[in-house]
Amino acid sequence: MGCDGMKYTEISSKDNDIVKLVRALQTSAKARKTENLFVLEGLRICTDAYDNGIKFKYLLATKKIIEKSSSDIKKFYGVSEKIYIVSENVFEKMSDTVNPQGIIAVAIIPENTVNIDSKGKYIALENLNDPSNLGAVSRTAEALGVSGIIISRGSCDPYSPKSLRASMGTLLRMPLYFTDDITDFADKCGITTFACVVDSCAEDIKSCEFKGGCALIIGNEANGITDETKKKSKHLITIRMSGKAESLNAAAAASIAMWEMMK
């Protein structure tokens, strides 16, 4: 069948294999890694992905959104391997949002072709668990002009629906680098590591000089940076606090640290 010159296949069953694939990709990091695919839901984030050259394997849309946003659908059609028209009740089964907009793209996880700049400034996240924190950090990093985000493989998945929503599309625009060992990765790239810790003996971040290439490391929300990473980092730095506060939320600490690094 066709729609404004577009070829599409209709899906009306909740047991369709494509529907099952979308649900798996919505809920499972393992499925995303195995399939090398992730889900984008909503017109805005699909547009962000399109504008950043991300390819779609499948585009799934309801007739309502096709009629309402036909020009956008035509754009997406050009970067999609296959397009499906989905009934409203089936779309609701696939959706991960409270108020579905009627459009989902199953996108191919991009291969980062941007090399680390030995003079760049990076934020590195070790075992960060909360997608909301990842999203908040990425948005601040983009706003401050940080060169990219280094993510340990023990961190939450940046291609999960929660991470993507929290980042407002930033994770589709910024270079992402994945590694098992942040300090080893930084050393091989010729950039200096600054581990942000809660330690009165660490250097006050206000007195730090972030010269040349830098990787500013933020750790796990509950446990901070691992002991091994502390030992291997070139500098241990801390944000001095007043009053009775003992620590900061990971996203807040990252924002302050990035501001100091980039100012």
C-alpha positions in Angstrom: 0.0 0.0 0.0 1.0 3.6 -0.3 0.7 6.9 1.5 1.7 10.1 -0.4 4.0 7.9 -2.5 5.4 6.0 0.5 5.3 2.3 0.7 4.2 0.9 4.0 3.0 -2.2 5.8 0.1 -2.3 8.2 0.4 -3.7 11.7 -2.9 -4.5 13.5 -1.8 -7.3 15.9 -0.1 -6.9 19.3 1.6 -10.2 18.7 3.5 -8.9 15.6 7.2 -9.6 15.7 8.1 -5.9 15.2 5.8 -4.9 18.1 7.6 -7.5 20.3 11.0 -6.1 19.1 10.0 -2.6 20.0 8.9 -3.6 23.5 12.1 -5.5 24.1 14.2 -2.5 23.0 12.2 -0.3 25.3 12.8 -2.4 28.3 16.1 -4.3 27.9 19.6 -2.9 27.6 20.7 -6.4 26.6 18.3 -6.4 23.7 19.6 -3.0 22.6 23.2 -4.2 22.7 22.4 -7.5 20.9 20.3 -5.9 18.2 22.4 -2.7 18.0 19.1 -0.8 17.9 17.3 1.6 20.2 13.8 3.3 20.3 13.0 6.9 19.7 9.4 7.9 20.6 7.9 11.2 19.8 8.2 13.7 16.9 10.7 16.0 18.5 13.3 13.3 19.4 12.9 11.6 16.0 13.6 15.0 14.4 16.7 15.4 16.6 17.9 12.0 15.5 17.2 12.7 11.8 19.0 16.1 12.0 22.1 14.3 13.5 22.3 11.7 10.7 21.0 8.8 12.7 19.5 6.0 10.5 16.2 4.4 11.2 15.7 0.7 10.6 11.9 0.9 11.1 9.5 3.8 11.4 6.1 3.0 13.0 3.4 5.6 13.0 -0.4 5.9 13.3 -2.5 7.2 10.5 -3.3 10.2 12.7 0.3 11.4 13.0 0.9 10.7 9.3 -2.0 13.0 8.4 -0.9 15.6 11.0 2.8 15.7 10.3 3.1 14.4 6.7 6.2 16.5 5.9 8.2 15.1 8.8 7.1 11.6 8.1 8.3 12.0 4.5 11.7 13.1 5.8 12.0 10.1 8.1 10.9 7.8 5.3 14.1 8.7 3.5 16.3 7.4 6.3 14.1 4.3 7.2 14.6 0.8 5.9 10.9 0.1 6.3 7.8 2.0 7.4 4.8 0.6 9.2 1.3 2.1 9.9 0.2 0.9 13.3 -3.3 0.8 14.8 -3.9 3.0 17.8 -4.4 0.1 20.2 -1.2 -1.6 19.1 0.8 1.6 19.3 -0.4 2.0 22.9 1.1 -1.4 23.7 4.5 -0.4 22.3 4.6 3.1 23.8 6.7 3.9 26.8 5.0 7.3 27.4 1.8 8.3 29.2 0.4 10.3 26.2 1.7 8.6 23.0 2.2 10.9 20.0 1.8 8.0 17.5 5.4 7.8 16.2 8.3 5.5 17.0 11.6 5.1 15.2 13.7 2.0 15.7 17.1 3.5 15.2 20.5 2.1 14.6 22.9 2.8 17.4 25.4 5.3 15.8 29.1 4.5 15.6 31.0 7.3 17.0 33.6 8.4 14.4 34.8 11.5 16.4 38.2 10.9 17.9 39.2 12.2 21.3 40.8 15.6 21.1 44.0 15.6 23.1 43.2 19.2 24.0 39.5 18.7 24.6 37.6 18.9 27.9 35.5 15.8 28.7 33.1 14.7 31.4 33.6 11.0 32.4 31.0 9.0 34.2 31.9 5.9 36.2 29.0 3.6 37.1 26.4 6.3 37.0 23.1 4.5 37.6 20.3 7.0 37.2 19.2 7.9 33.7 17.9 11.2 35.0 21.3 12.1 36.2 22.9 11.0 32.9 20.4 13.2 31.0 21.0 16.2 33.3 24.8 15.8 33.0 24.6 15.6 29.2 22.4 18.7 28.9 24.8 20.7 31.1 27.8 19.4 29.2 26.4 20.5 25.9 25.4 23.9 27.2 28.9 24.5 28.6 30.7 23.4 25.4 32.2 20.1 26.8 33.9 18.1 24.1 32.2 14.8 24.8 31.1 12.3 27.4 33.1 9.2 28.4 30.9 6.5 29.9 32.0 3.4 31.8 30.3 0.2 30.7 28.9 -0.1 34.3 26.8 3.0 33.8 23.2 3.2 32.8 22.4 2.9 29.1 22.4 6.3 27.3 20.1 4.8 24.7 17.3 3.8 27.1 14.0 5.7 26.8 14.5 7.3 30.2 18.0 8.5 29.4 17.0 9.9 26.0 14.0 11.7 27.5 16.0 13.2 30.3 18.7 14.4 27.9 16.1 16.2 25.7 18.0 14.8 22.7 21.5 15.9 23.9 22.7 12.2 24.0 22.0 12.1 20.2 24.1 15.2 19.5 27.2 14.8 21.8 30.1 12.4 21.1 29.8 9.4 23.4 32.8 7.2 24.2 32.4 3.8 26.0 35.1 2.1 28.0 35.7 -0.5 30.7 38.4 1.7 32.4 38.2 5.5 32.2 41.7 6.2 33.5 43.3 3.8 31.0 41.2 5.2 28.2 42.2 8.8 29.1 45.9 7.9 29.4 45.8 6.3 25.9 44.2 9.4 24.5 46.7 11.7 26.2 44.3 13.6 28.5 44.7 14.3 32.2 42.2 12.7 34.7 40.6 14.7 37.5 38.6 12.5 39.9 35.9 14.4 41.8 35.7 13.0 45.3 34.3 13.8 48.8 37.7 14.1 50.6 39.0 17.0 52.7 42.5 16.1 51.6 41.7 16.5 47.9 42.6 19.7 46.1 39.9 22.4 46.1 38.4 22.5 42.6 38.5 26.3 42.7 42.3 26.2 42.7 42.6 23.6 40.0 44.1 24.5 36.6 42.5 22.4 33.9 45.2 22.9 31.3 45.3 20.9 28.0 43.1 17.9 27.5 41.1 16.9 30.6 38.7 14.2 31.7 36.7 15.1 34.7 35.4 11.9 36.5 32.1 11.7 38.4 31.3 8.5 40.2 28.3 6.4 41.2 25.5 8.1 43.1 25.8 6.0 46.2 29.5 4.9 46.2 31.3 7.6 44.3 34.4 6.8 42.3 36.0 3.4 42.7 39.2 3.0 44.7 41.1 1.8 41.7 40.1 4.9 39.7 41.1 7.2 42.6 44.5 5.5 42.7 45.0 5.8 38.9 43.7 9.4 38.4 46.3 12.1 38.0 44.4 14.5 40.4 41.9 14.1 43.2 39.7 17.2 43.4 36.8 18.1 45.7 34.0 20.7 45.9 34.3 22.4 49.3 30.9 22.6 51.0 29.5 24.8 53.8 27.0 24.1 56.5 26.1 20.5 57.3 26.0 19.2 53.7 28.3 16.2 53.2 27.8 15.5 49.5 26.0 16.6 46.4 23.8 14.9 43.9 25.9 13.4 41.1 24.3 15.7 38.5 24.8 18.8 40.7 28.4 17.9 41.4 29.0 17.3 37.7 27.5 20.7 36.8 29.6 22.6 39.2 32.8 20.7 38.2 32.2 21.2 34.5 31.6 24.9 35.1 35.0 25.2 36.8 36.7 23.1 34.1 35.2 25.2 31.3 35.3 28.7 32.7 
